[in-house]
Amino acid sequence: MVLIGFIAIVLLSGTGAFHHASSTAGKDVLVINLDYQIDPGATEMFEQALNGLNYNATEAVVIEMNTPGGLVSGIKDIVPIINATETHVPVYTYIVQDGWGASAGSYIAMATDKIYMGPGSFIGPSTPIVVGGSAVEQQHVTGAMEGYMMSLAQAHGRNVTAAVIMVLNNTAYPALNATKIGLVNGMADNFTDFISAMNLSAYPEVTVNENFYDQFLSALSNSFVDGLLLTIGTLAILLDIYHGTVIISVVGLLCIGLGLIGLEIIGAQPLGIFLIIIGAAIMLLEFKTGHGIALVSGMITALVGAFLLSPKYISYAPSAASSAPNSTSDIIAAVIFVIVGLFVAFYLMQISKGFKSRKYAGVDSLIGVEGVAKTEISTKGWISIEGQQWQARSDGGIIEQSAKVVVVSRDGLTLIVKKKE
C-alpha cells in the first residue's frame, strides 16, 4: 500500500509537465497559475511545468500571478528556471485584476520577458524580511536583493530606479503608475485581453496548477503548521499514555514525523525548535503531576516556538500593511488550540483521579475489575479474570455460572464479587 501511494504521488506530481510535453499536434500556450505563496510547493510546480518542456510544441509560457510572496529561497529556485526557459520560448507575467505581484512575486515577474497588469492590481513591495535578524543583517540582505532586482530590471529594459525603490523603500506600484513609469510593459482588463495583446489567441491553453504533491509541500512549508503538528503529536502520545490505544500513538508519531519533515523543508529557526522540545517535555510531565498546569504550560511554550520557526530569510507578508511572518488566522488557531488544551487538561485530571484512587499492587489491584463466574457462586465459588482463576464469594445472593461479575472487595485471597448489572 505504501508503494502504491508513493507511485500515485509521483504520478500526480508529474501530471502537468507530462500533459504539456506530450502535446505534439501543434503549439500551445502553457499557463502557470501562480495563485499561491512562493514556497517549495510552488517551486515544485515550476520545475514540473518547465523542466523538460517541449519547446517545439510551445508558443509561450504565461504566469498568471496573484501571490503575496514567499521565501527568498523560492526566488532563487524559480528565477533560474524561468531564465533557462526564456532562451527557447518567451515567458510573460500577467498580474490578474485586483491581484498581487507582491514581494517574491515581484522578483519572479521582473525575470519574465513582459509584464502586464490588470485593473486594481499592484506590484511590490519587495523588501526582504530577516526574521529575528540584526539591523546589520537586514541591511546586508536588503542590499543583496537590491542588486538582484536591479539586474533583473536591466536585463529586461525596465525602469531600474523604480524597481530598486520597491526593494529599498518597500514600495508597491499600482497598475497604472507601474505602466506609466516603465516598470511594466502595459495593462490589460482581463486575461483574455492580455492573451490577445500578446497575439496568442489562436493557440490552445494548457493550465498548470499545484497538484496534490505540490500542495502537500506547501502545507509543510508553513512554519506554524509544522509547529502545530509537533504539538498535536505530543498531545496525542500523552493521551495514549492514559488510554493505552496504539492508534492514538500512531497518529501522534505521524504528526511528529510530518512536522519534522516540514522543519527540514523550510530550514526552521533553532530557537523555535528548542522551545517546541521544551514545551513537549513539559506536556509529558502531565502524566506525573496530573493537575493540568503542565499540559497547558507546555502547549503554550510549544506554540510560542511554532511562531518562531519561520525561516530567517523571507520576502512575504500576510497583508500589505504588515511584515510579520504569521497571519491573524495563525493567532486565532493558536488561541483555539489552547482552549482545546484546557478541556483536555480537565479530562486528564478526571482520569488521573481515578488512577490515584486505584491500588496497583497485589490482590487489591483487582478491585473494580470485571470477570466471569466459572461456577455458581454463593458463599464459595470460582471466577476467571484475564485467564486466571480466583476463589470468590458473592456479596449477596446467588450468582449463576457464566455470569459477568465485578470485584468489589476482598477477604484475604478470596475475592468478594457482585453480579454485573
Helices and strands as residue ranges (DSSP letters): H 2-13, H 15-21, E 28-34, H 40-50, G 55-57, E 58-65, E 69-71, H 72-86, E 91-95, E 100-101, H 104-110, E 114-117, E 122-123, E 129-130, H 135-155, H 160-168, E 173-174, H 175-180, E 186-187, H 191-197, E 205-208, H 212-220, H 223-243, H 246-266, H 270-284, H 286-289, H 293-307, E 313-316, H 328-357, G 363-366, E 370-373, E 381-385, E 388-394, E 404-411, E 414-419
